[in-house]
Amino acid sequence: MVGRDWELVGAPNARDLGGLPAAHGRRVRAGRLIRTAALGRLTDDDLPVLGKLAPACVVDLRHSTEQEVAPPDRLPGEPRVVHLPVYDPAHPVFTYVSAVLLGHDLGAYAELAREGMPAAMCAIYRWFVTGDSARAGFGAAVRLAAEAGNLPLLFHCSAGKDRTGWLSVVLLTALGVDEASIRADYLRHNELTESLREVLLAAMTRRRPDLDPAAARPLLEVRPEYLDAAYDEVRRVHGSFGAYLRDGLGVTDATVAALRTNLLD
């Protein structure tokens, strides 16, 4: 298991990106980039495990409305915490997904429901590339990761799969990791959260007995087509990932050089 010799019960999809192969025969340095779900459900036994990783900076990609309904992050030590919300509360797809998760009335979302959850998730991934708060948040997170004083850097959203997954894609691509390795890490979420996913589906259908688990399942998974939607949007809008980093996220060549100096062996 690449770069991962620890487990967090309260964040089962947590992992160190260390060990992934990067440009020119180099590898991502272990213990420097850590991706997780929100940390409010960490157990007492999880805290010393995370303490050994000793994150210097924690990037939280959630919106304040998400933080308010979740238990506060449990963090050992006193890391710098930076809130970079990647969320649009006015975007109909975001509000539709929230309504499904929270068991709210879906009457206002007939068209989105007809198109299906996979289509909604693809729309969110396209928004990751073009949305204002997405570009601001992901760009700022990359710049934080390029500063040695912020390492180890831990980053998370709520479930640790979509916003966290795309930020992993951005960082690893900037480090020269090949797309196949990036995709494999992205898809590992499903394997690591299989039992949790069934528990969440059961809870959702208890709240809404009319909710079809097959319709909700795509919300709790990552899928290749979600990632493809974002990659396609990068190519459509910017032509290349390098241009997206530069023009979409404001990541300079100097920042990429600093990332590689600080994060590659």
Buried (B, 14 or more C-beta within 10 A) or exposed (E): EBBBEBEBEBBBBBBBBBBBBBEEEBBBBBBBBBBBBBBBBBEEEBBEBBEEBEBBBBBBBBBEEBBEEBEEBBBBEEBEEBEBBBBBEEBBBBBBBBBBBEBBEBEEBEEBBEBEBBBBBBBBBBBBBBBEBBBBBBBBBBBBBBBEEBBBBBBBBBBBBBBBBBBBBBBBBBBBBBEEBBBEBBBBBBEBBEEBBEEBBEEBBEEBEEBEEEEBBBBBBBBEBBBEBBBBBBBEBBEEBBEBBBBBBBBEEEBBEBBBEBBBE
